[in-house]
Structure formats: structure tokens, C-alpha cells
Amino acid sequence: MMDKSTENLSKKNSMIEKLRRSLRRQTRKNPPSPGGEESNVLRKLHTTAKNSDSAASPQPPSPSLNDGSASTSPNNNQKKEDDESDVSSHKSRTLTRSNTDPTTSTVKRMKESFYFKWKKSEDKATSIEEKVTPTFEEYLERQYLFEATQLLIDREKDLFREITEADAMKDHEEAVKKLAADYEALEKRIEQTVQQSLSLSSEEEVSALISAVKAINLEEEQDQLRKQRCQTPPAWRPKKWKEHHDKVLHELVYSRLENPSSPTGDQENQSSIQADIQSMGKQLKEDLQWVVEVVKNCYPPEMDICNFYARQYHQTFSARLKKIADFVLDDKDCSFLLRWVKEFYPGILEKPELASNINTEALGNLLPDELLKPLEEQYLSKQQSDLMIYIDRVLDEAKKEWDQGKEPTRDDGCYVSPVAYDVIQFINGIVTSAHITVRDPHKAQKITSNLTDFMQRYKEFHEDILRQNKPHSKAFIKANLSCVKQFRDFLVEHDLFPENVREKCLQVLTEMKQSAHTYLLTPVHKILKPHYQKVGTSDWLKKNTFKKLLNSTEEELRELQGSSQSSYQELIGQLYQEVAEEYVRRLLKGKIKLKNNKKQKKAYETVKGNAEKLHELFAKMGSKQDWLKEILTKIAEVLRLQDIPAIQMQIVSLGSAYPDLSEEHVSALLKLKTNLSNADMNTITSTVLDILRESYTGGETRMFFSNVKVMSPSFPSCITSCRG
């Protein structure tokens, strides 16, 4: 049961509510002024409400923006001294009102104004901040677009509640028209703000864009709410501001690529197509950078604005490039277009600041395959043609030097030719660049498909030098050896060639190297021949004639210098092997008979000493062929040993390391030990061959004995041919 005071309060509140409704109907026809009759009625209304509620209700709350106040608007940033100004200043301040606000909002703001005046006059000692809601026009002028949108939505809600009073219909229609006009003005301002997204020049413009985005999202929410209601929505619903926002940005991107502000580069050396592509590309790069640095911060994450802009630029740029690709382009324009599509544009998107904000994989290719493939074929064909022209010029220049009788220049004591260096630079530069452009290593390798033709021409030039044998031929051949080594290393170490091209070129280079070695080493062996003839003779064993061979060899080694260090090592390595082969061949001729242990030991010491001296000489000159010393040392051990099983094991060790050791070689070696019977020699030979057959596993091995020809009545048979 309510007590009597509560019942009276309820009756008063009911009466106040009736007065409010009556006043609202009147003010729709005649808006109140601060000093008019309606104001006096409203003052009395507030006084009555205050006196009636003071005992049971708290003080009226400060109005918020959602209720039509300015508590969340920028006006609430007034300084404290303004808030504490004299009451008289509030009495003299005229309330700013909107001529376009619906009557209900006007009344509401009038109530708040009179309430504050009443509160100030009641307690002058207490200073309370005056809260005034800006008008729609003020919000719009200050570019508080979100707040302006909220204000219009509130008006819309008020206007489209059910209307039962017949006399209010006309006023309602006028208010609706006014609201529609305000919405149109707001939409235009938001559109202008969005259009400035890529040219923001102040903090105010950035704030305006942030506010515009919030307004757009707010209207999207309102569209969804209207769909859920049963009543007929206003004519402007749904507003679809998000859809319009996307359209505005699409048009903005199109206009910026259509009329780029970026400089077009060196127009004097560029065609119109190249200048057009480059200016668009630069504009795209600058704008996307701006988006991730500035615009992104004006949007909520769920709008994914960076990827939206990226799609717009990608699609617009792609459309423009498709039109260009439809033309028959010359080689330079084709190359320029392809590099932008496959190299420069992906490079822009791969920059860390963009890659971290944009899903580049989702964008796809700028051009479809049907347009891209012909461009790639034209580009690769041009690159292949250019490469052959460049490297042929290099070879022609070398031929010119040869024909003029000029000797190659020296660098640090070595003859050098620019052929390999220049050709390698051209191949590496063009193929690597093509790889980057077409983004496919196998396609780029096609550029070198004609390299075998060049190598064949180079080989013919090389053979011509050998055949003419001019005074400067040796210098050219030494320079060519360095080139051959450079080419071979380049072919092996770089994956820039089709496999069949690589193999053919390496084969040509091997033939060139071998012919060069033969040309340079044949005269050396002619000089050393008299010293070879002493090996395996009595003088060799008694008078140490091998020293003369060493001295002559050292002189020739110095004469062979003049190619690069690595090429020289290969050359003297082959000479070392050929000298060792000739040494063994002369030894196995059997001119000397080692009848007893003493002579065999002397032969052992001589061969072993010769091996060490020979190795010492070649090692000093840069050779790395340590294995040749091992062969001579093993042969020396066979001469020393007297026990048949020990002899067998030593020969097995030699045959295991060098499977081209034949039965002829074994027989010739054993015949030097004339104290062995025929039965012993047959036993040793058959046992050794049986063991080697069983233990042979195949695989790559060094070849030595196959180059050592031994005359014997028995059939020639190497270990490898006797196995299996």
C-alpha cells in the first residue's frame, strides 16, 4: 500500500506529463523562445517537478550526447575558469538552436537551458559546467561527422515513432523533409572527406576522416536495425554508405592512376608507353605507402582498409596494363612492361611495410597468362639475341688481336685474355636479370641455348692458333688456358644453363684444354727424351744420371709459366704424370737385370730416391699430384722384397689403387728380379690376379698404367678387363 504522500507525488507527476505532451503539440506549431510564454510554462514545469521530486529523487543528471547533449562532443573541453564564471554570464548567453531540429529536440534543449538557469540562480556559490548541444550545422562545420550522424539518427528515431495526433502529421512531413536534406548534406560532406584520404595535410583532416569512417559504420548499423523492424523504413533507408564509400575510393584510385602526380622520369629516353607505365607505378607505390602509414590509422581493423586499397590499385593498374599489352609492342616497350609486371610491381609489394599489411598472394598476377606468355617469349628471344651479339663481339675482338700479331697482356706475370671474363659477365648479367623478370629459372636458361655454337667458334679459333704456330701462339694458348678454366668453373658452379648445353660446352672445353696441354708439353718431352733414355740402365743405377733429368725438367717448368695459377697447376700436373709414366715405361723395358738382393736393394733406393726428388720438384712448382709419388714408391718396394707372399701383397696393393695395372705390367716388373724362377713368377702373377678379381668393386679410379705401354709376347690384359 502506498502512503498518502507517495500517492500525491504520483498524481503530480501524471499531471506534469500531460502538460509536457500538451506543450510539445503546441511547440510543433510555434517554436518557443527563451522569454516567451512557453518558457514561463516550462519554468513552472521544472519548478514543480523539482519541488515534487526533491525528497525522493536525485538531482537531474547531466545530459549526454546520446540524449542530445554535448557531454561527449568537443565543446566539453572548456577550461575550468569558463565553467566557474559568474551566473550572470549564463543568464545573458543566448541558447544556440537549430532552425532545422525537430520540435521535440528544441523543447528538450530549452528544458535543459532553463533548468541550468534555475539551478544557477538557486545556488550561486556552486559553479556547474554549462552543457550545450551543438546544432547539426555546427557539427558539420567543425567536421564532427560522427556526432552529426548520431544527431540525425536521433531525430530519425523521434520522427518515425508512431504518430497518433492528426494535427501533427503536417509538421511531421516537414521535419522529415528537413531531415532528408540534412542527411544529403552530411553525405556530401562525408564523401568529400573520403575523397581527401590520399591527400590529408593536417591533423584536422585526419580527425575528419576518422569521424567520417565512424559515421559510415554507424549508418551501416542503422541500416541493419531498420531491416529488423516491421515498420516501413524512411525513403532514404537503407543508405548503404559503406557501399558508397567503396565506390568513392574506387573512383579516387582510378583518377590518381589516370592522372598521376608523380614525375614520369626521363621522358627524353622513354617512349610514351614506358613513361605512362612508370608514372602509374610510382603513383601506386607512393599511395600504398601513404595508406599503410596514415590512412590505416583512420579505420578500424575489421574494415581491412589496406587490402581494400591494394585490391583497387591492383585491379586498376591491371586494367590499364592489359590495354597496353594488347598493342604490338617493340622490344624495348615489351621488356619495360614485362619488368613492371614481373619484377618492379612485386618488388613494391614485397617491401616490409607493405607486405606486413597487404595479402599480396590474394592479389594474383597483373596480367593473365594469355597476355603474359607472348610478352615473355618476345622478351626472352630478344635477350638471347642480344647475348649472342655481345659475346660474338668479344670473340671477334680477340681474333682481331691475334691477326694483328699482338701478344696478350700480362697481369702479375700471367697472360690474360678478356674473352672469358667479358662473356661470363654478359651471360651472368642477362640470364640473372631475365630470371628476376620472368621469375622462372628454367625459362631464363633458354637464353643460353645457343652457347654451344659460341664455344664451338671459340674452339675453332683456339685450334687455328695451334695450327699456325706463330711466335705469339704460346702466349695466346696460355691465356686461353686461363679462359678455359674460368668457363669450366662458371658452367659447373652456376645453374644458368640447360643440362644438355652445359654438358656439350664442358666437352668442348675439355678438348680445348687437352689440345693446349699437348701443344705446350710436346716440346718439353722432346727436350727430356735424352734423359728418359738413361732410366733403367746401368748408368742410371751407378752414375745417378737422374739429376740431369731433374734439372732439365725444372727449366722447362719455368718456361711453362704464364697462365693463371690454377691453369698452371693443371698443366704441370699433367707433365708430372707424363714424366712418371715415361719413367715407369723405361724401367719396365728390362734393360737392367737385378740378379741378386744387393742390386735389387740398390734399385729400390734409386727408384725411391727418384720418386722423392721428382715429387719435391713438382710440389715446389705448385703441383698437387701426391699420388704419383706413391706409385713409384710401391714399385720400389716390389724390387726390395724377397719373400713371395710379401711381393704378392705389395703388387695387390698397387693393383687395388690403380686397376689399370695389367698382367703385362706385373710380368715386366717381376722380370727385373732375375733371381725369381718362372714358376715363382707364374705363382705370384696368378695369385695377384685372382685376389684383384675378387676384391674389385668398380667405381671411378685414376688411370696410370693404361698409358704405360709394355712390349710382351703375352696377351695384354689389365686387371679391370680380367675381372667379372
Secondary structure, DSSP 8 states (H G I E B T S, - for coil): ---HHHHHHHHHHHHHHHHHHHHHHHHHHS---TTSHHHHHHHHHHHHHHHHHTTTS-------GGGT-STTSGGGG--HHHHT--HHHHHH------TTS-HHHHHHHHHHHHHHHHHHHH-TTS---------HHHHHHHT-HHHHHHHHHHHHHHHTS----GGGHHHHHHHHHHHHHHHHHHHHHHHHHHHTGGG--SHHHHHHHHHHHHHHHHHHHHHHHHHHSSS---TT-S--HHHHHHHHHHHHHHHHHHS--S----GGGS-HHHHHHHHHHHHHHHHHHHHHHTGGGGS-GGG-HHHHHHHHHHHHHHHHHHHHHTS---HHHHHHHHHIIIIIHHHHHTSHHHHTTS-HHHH--SS-HHHHHHHHHHHHHHHHHHHHHHHHHHHHHHHHHHHTT----EETTEE--HHHHHHHHHHHHHHHHHHHHHS-HHHHHGGGTTHHHHHHHHHHHHHHHHHH--TTHHHHHHHHHHHHHHHHHHHHH---S-HHHHHHHHHHHHHHHHHHHHHHHHHHHHHHHHHHTTTTSHHHHHH-THHHHHHHHHHHHHHT--S-HHHHHHHHHHHHHHHHHHHHHHHHT--S-B-SHHHHHHHHHHHHHHHHHHHHHHHHHT---THHHHHHHHHHHHHH--SHHHHHHHHHHHHHH-TT-BHHHHHHHHHTBTTS-HHHHHHHHHHHHHHHHHH---------GGGS----SS---BHHHH--
